Amino acid sequence: MTTGRIELGASGRAVAANVKRLRKARGWSLRALSEALAAAGRGLSQDAINKIENGAEEDTKKQIRRVDVDDLVALAVVFGVNPSTLLLPDTTSGDAEITGVEGAVPATDAWKWADGKRPLRIPEGDDGTATLDFTRWARPQGLRNTFLITTPAGKAAALGIEGKHEGG
């Protein structure tokens, strides 16, 4: 069975570039990273890691490999970073492209979104619902940024406390 060429989106390319960047920053060879991943219970060969890193180059003719969720988490653990470090460009200046988002977004907004601090985009004319929904669903209770919600009813909704707000 023949398969088509693997195409990576913007987020896949960011992961590839960040794996390469973090590996080199630590002075690790492909073998060292492969061994660290094996020790963490996620065996990836040197060849697999090389193919992941090849995805950093847009329109590359080299063989590439996608990173699945388990790979992503294991790589983050081995590098000692949070998964968003692998998913986004290593900058807060300029714009960031994110798979699933039409057009680029400011890199600072992308990082705040990935860190659970704000919605990625707030629709024009929004009455605060986008932020409230994000605050309610982006983090588990106890870790929600309720300081962003200014009304007692909004805080109760963000915390998931039904009927425990003033006036209701």
N, C-alpha and C positions, 0 to 999 in steps of 0.2 A: 504494500500500500504506500503510495506516495503522498506526502503532505506538502502543503503550500509553504511558502516562505513566512516565517514568523515576523509579524509587524508589531513593534512596540509603540505604545502611545507615549505621551509626554511624561506620565508618571513612571512608566517602565524605564524610560531613558534616564530619568532622575535617579531611580534606584541603581541602575547600572553605573552611572557616574559616581554616585556616593559610595558604592561598594569599592570601586577602584580607588577613590580618594581616601577613604578611611583605611583601606589595606595599606596603601603606600605611606600614609601619614604615620602608621605604626611601624613601618619598615618590615612588614610581613611579606613573605613570598606567597605565591599561590598555594604552595604546599603547606606553609604555616597556617594559612586561613583554613584550608581543607582539614588539617589536623585539629584545629580549634573547634570547628563545626562538628567533627566526628566526636570529639570529647563532650560536646554539648548534646549529642544524640541526634544530630542532623547531618548525616554524611553527604557531602558534596565533593566530587572529585575536583582535582586541579583543572581538568578540562572543562567541567561544568562551570566553575567559577570564572575561568577565562571567557567562556561563552556569555556569561552574565555581563561581564565587564565590556565585552564587545558591543553590547547594546547601547553603550553611552554615545556612540558615534551615529548620528542620524544618517540614514540611507547607506549604512555600511553594507558591504558585500560579504563580510565575514559571517560565520555561523554565530547565531545568538541563542540564548536561552532565557525564557521568562523566569521570573522569581514568583513562586507561589506564596501564599500567606504564611505557611509554616517556615519556608526559607527566610522570608522577611523577618519574622520574629526571631528565629535562631541567629540570623546575621546581626540584628540589633542587640541581642543578648551578648554575643561574642565580642562585638565592638564596644559594648558598654554604653549604648545610646538608646534613646527611645525610637520606636519605629518611624515616627515622623521625620527624624533626621535622615532616614533613607529615602523617604517619599518626596521630599521637596528639595529644590535647589539650595545650595549652600550659600545663600545670600538673603539679605532683607532689603536690598535695593533693587529697583526695577520691578519687572513683572515676572510672574511665574505661570507656566502653563500646567494645567492639571487635567488629567484624563477625565472626560465627562463634563467638562466646563467649556462652553463656547467662548473663545477668546481668552486672553490672559487676565489675571487678576494681580493687584499689587502684591508683591512678595510678602510684605508685612501682614497683609490680610490673610494670606495663605497660611503663614505660620501661626497667627492667632487662631484661625480655624482649626488647624491641626492640633494645637495645644488646648482646644476646647474652650476658648475664650470668647469667640464670636462666630456668627454665621459667616460662611464664605462670601456670600453676597446678600445684601439687604435690598429688597425690591424698592424701587422708587415709590414714594408715597406711603411706605409701610407705617403702620400705626404702632409699631413695637411688637407686633405678633411674631415676626421672624425671630427676633432676639429671644422672646419669651419661649417660643417653641424650641429653639436651639438650646436655651438654658435648661429647659425641662428634659430634653431627650439626649443631649450630648454627653452627659455624665450621670453616674448613679447618684441616688439621693445621698447627701452628706458631702458630695464633692461639687455640687452645682454652684455656680457663681451667682448667688442670689443678690449680691450687691448691685448687679446690673438692673435689677427689677426694683422699681421705686414705690410701688403701691402695695399695701398689705394683701390685697386680693392677688396681685401678680406674684408676690413672694409665695403665697400659699399654693398657687397653681404650680409654680416652678418647683416647689418642694414636694408636690404631690399630696398636700394636706387638704383633703376635701372638707369644706364646712368649718374650717378653723381660722378663718380670717375675719377681721373686723367688719361689721356691717353685713355679715352673711351667715 
